[in-house]
Amino acid sequence: MRRPRHSFRAACGAAVVGGAALLAGCDGSPPAPVVLDSDGEAFVPVDALEPQQLTGAWSSPGGRCAEPDFTIAEDESSAERGLAVRAEFNGWTRTGRLRLEAGPDIRFVDPERILPVSLQAGGLLIDAPSDGLAVLGSRNIFEGGVTFMKCAPQADAAPTGGAE
């Protein structure tokens, strides 16, 4: 298996004024690098469990960002607010909650399943529930869990799932 290539996008646009090059449109911080896997899929490394880094489409390595395993989005429709996880979970289109405090975990209800999450290798490691196997998107999750990678923004236009 080949190692991923790193592709950095320009943080600033260049403008030429009177023969001198000026930098325009700098926001002060360069964007996160895009990592291309061996199949050419574009992923963005995640280094913190923060809402702004977690929202978007997620796929397992070898998966396709055009058909992500799950999506994470801000959820302002519930009283709790926070992050909603939309996915095929154990064969059903479901919406769960990503809780970042004291845990962190993804919770699905009816029946209740709690999937512990953590950061690993620039991705989100999702462990199996305490009662055994789970299927999230296209992946079986059991001992050791599965690390999912965040799809680059241009690749995460395809919605996954819907309402419970």
C-alpha positions as CSV (number, residue, x, y, z in Angstrom):
1,M,0.0,0.0,0.0
2,R,1.4,3.4,-1.0
3,R,1.7,6.2,1.6
4,P,-0.7,9.1,1.2
5,R,0.4,12.2,-0.6
6,H,0.0,15.6,1.0
7,S,-1.5,18.4,-1.1
8,F,-1.4,21.9,0.4
9,R,-3.8,24.5,-0.9
10,A,-2.6,28.1,-1.1
11,A,-3.7,30.2,1.9
12,C,-3.4,33.5,0.1
13,G,-4.2,34.7,-3.4
14,A,-1.5,36.6,-5.4
15,A,-2.1,39.9,-7.1
16,V,0.3,41.7,-9.4
17,V,0.1,45.5,-9.1
18,G,2.5,47.7,-11.1
19,G,4.9,44.8,-11.6
20,A,5.1,43.9,-7.9
21,A,3.5,40.8,-6.5
22,L,1.2,41.3,-3.5
23,L,-0.5,38.7,-1.4
24,A,-4.2,39.2,-1.2
25,G,-6.9,37.4,0.7
26,C,-4.8,36.0,3.5
27,D,-6.8,34.9,6.4
28,G,-3.7,34.5,8.7
29,S,-3.9,30.7,9.0
30,P,-3.2,28.2,6.3
31,P,-5.9,25.7,5.6
32,A,-5.5,22.1,6.8
33,P,-3.6,19.9,4.4
34,V,-5.6,17.6,2.2
35,V,-4.4,14.0,2.3
36,L,-4.9,11.8,-0.8
37,D,-5.2,8.1,-0.2
38,S,-4.1,5.5,-2.7
39,D,-7.5,5.6,-4.5
40,G,-7.3,9.4,-4.9
41,E,-9.9,10.2,-2.2
42,A,-9.2,13.5,-0.4
43,F,-9.2,13.5,3.4
44,V,-8.5,16.3,5.9
45,P,-6.6,15.4,9.1
46,V,-8.4,16.2,12.4
47,D,-6.4,17.0,15.5
48,A,-9.1,18.0,18.1
49,L,-12.5,16.9,19.1
50,E,-14.1,20.3,18.4
51,P,-17.4,20.9,16.5
52,Q,-15.8,23.0,13.7
53,Q,-13.3,20.2,13.0
54,L,-15.8,17.4,13.2
55,T,-18.6,18.6,11.0
56,G,-18.7,17.1,7.5
57,A,-18.6,13.8,5.7
58,W,-16.6,10.8,7.0
59,S,-15.4,7.7,5.3
60,S,-13.3,4.8,6.2
61,P,-9.9,4.5,4.4
62,G,-10.7,2.7,1.1
63,G,-14.2,4.1,1.2
64,R,-15.6,6.8,-1.1
65,C,-16.2,10.3,0.0
66,A,-19.0,10.6,-2.6
67,E,-20.8,8.0,-0.5
68,P,-19.6,8.6,3.0
69,D,-20.1,6.2,5.9
70,F,-21.7,9.0,8.0
71,T,-22.0,12.8,8.3
72,I,-21.7,15.0,11.3
73,A,-23.6,18.3,11.3
74,E,-24.6,21.1,13.8
75,D,-28.1,20.2,15.1
76,E,-30.1,23.2,16.2
77,S,-33.5,21.3,15.9
78,S,-33.2,19.5,19.2
79,A,-33.4,21.0,22.7
80,E,-29.9,19.6,23.4
81,R,-28.3,21.3,20.4
82,G,-24.9,20.0,19.5
83,L,-23.8,17.6,16.8
84,A,-25.9,15.1,14.9
85,V,-24.5,12.0,13.3
86,R,-26.5,10.7,10.3
87,A,-25.7,7.2,9.1
88,E,-26.8,3.8,8.2
89,F,-26.5,2.2,11.6
90,N,-27.1,-1.6,11.9
91,G,-29.0,-1.5,8.7
92,W,-31.3,1.4,9.4
93,T,-30.9,5.1,8.5
94,R,-30.5,6.7,11.9
95,T,-29.6,10.0,13.5
96,G,-27.4,9.9,16.6
97,R,-25.8,12.4,18.9
98,L,-22.1,13.1,19.2
99,R,-21.3,14.0,22.8
100,L,-17.9,15.6,23.3
101,E,-17.9,16.1,27.0
102,A,-17.0,13.3,29.5
103,G,-16.7,10.4,27.2
104,P,-16.8,11.3,24.2
105,D,-19.2,9.0,22.3
106,I,-21.9,8.7,19.7
107,R,-25.3,7.7,21.0
108,F,-28.1,6.1,19.1
109,V,-31.4,5.4,20.8
110,D,-34.2,2.8,20.3
111,P,-32.3,0.6,20.9
112,E,-29.7,2.5,22.8
113,R,-26.1,2.0,21.5
114,I,-23.1,3.9,22.7
115,L,-20.0,4.0,20.5
116,P,-16.9,5.5,22.2
117,V,-14.9,7.8,20.0
118,S,-11.3,9.2,20.2
119,L,-8.7,10.7,17.9
120,Q,-6.3,8.4,16.2
121,A,-3.9,9.1,13.3
122,G,-5.7,12.2,12.1
123,G,-9.0,10.5,12.1
124,L,-11.9,9.5,14.4
125,L,-11.6,6.1,16.0
126,I,-15.0,4.6,16.7
127,D,-15.1,1.6,19.0
128,A,-17.8,-1.0,19.2
129,P,-20.5,-0.7,21.8
130,S,-20.0,-2.6,25.1
131,D,-22.5,-5.3,24.0
132,G,-20.6,-6.2,20.8
133,L,-20.7,-5.7,17.1
134,A,-22.1,-2.6,15.3
135,V,-22.3,-1.7,11.6
136,L,-21.8,2.0,10.8
137,G,-22.1,2.9,7.2
138,S,-20.2,0.3,5.2
139,R,-18.0,-0.9,8.1
140,N,-18.4,-3.6,10.8
141,I,-17.1,-2.2,14.1
142,F,-15.8,-4.7,16.6
143,E,-12.7,-5.2,18.8
144,G,-10.2,-2.4,18.1
145,G,-12.7,-0.2,16.4
146,V,-12.5,1.5,13.0
147,T,-10.7,4.8,12.2
148,F,-12.7,7.0,9.9
149,M,-11.2,10.0,8.0
150,K,-12.9,13.3,7.4
151,C,-13.5,13.9,3.7
152,A,-12.2,17.2,2.2
153,P,-15.0,19.8,1.9
154,Q,-15.3,19.6,-1.9
155,A,-15.9,15.8,-1.6
156,D,-18.6,15.9,1.2
157,A,-21.5,17.4,-0.9
158,A,-23.3,14.0,-0.9
159,P,-25.8,13.7,2.0
160,T,-26.0,10.5,3.9
161,G,-29.2,9.2,5.4
162,G,-32.0,11.3,6.7
163,A,-34.4,11.6,9.6
164,E,-34.8,8.6,11.8
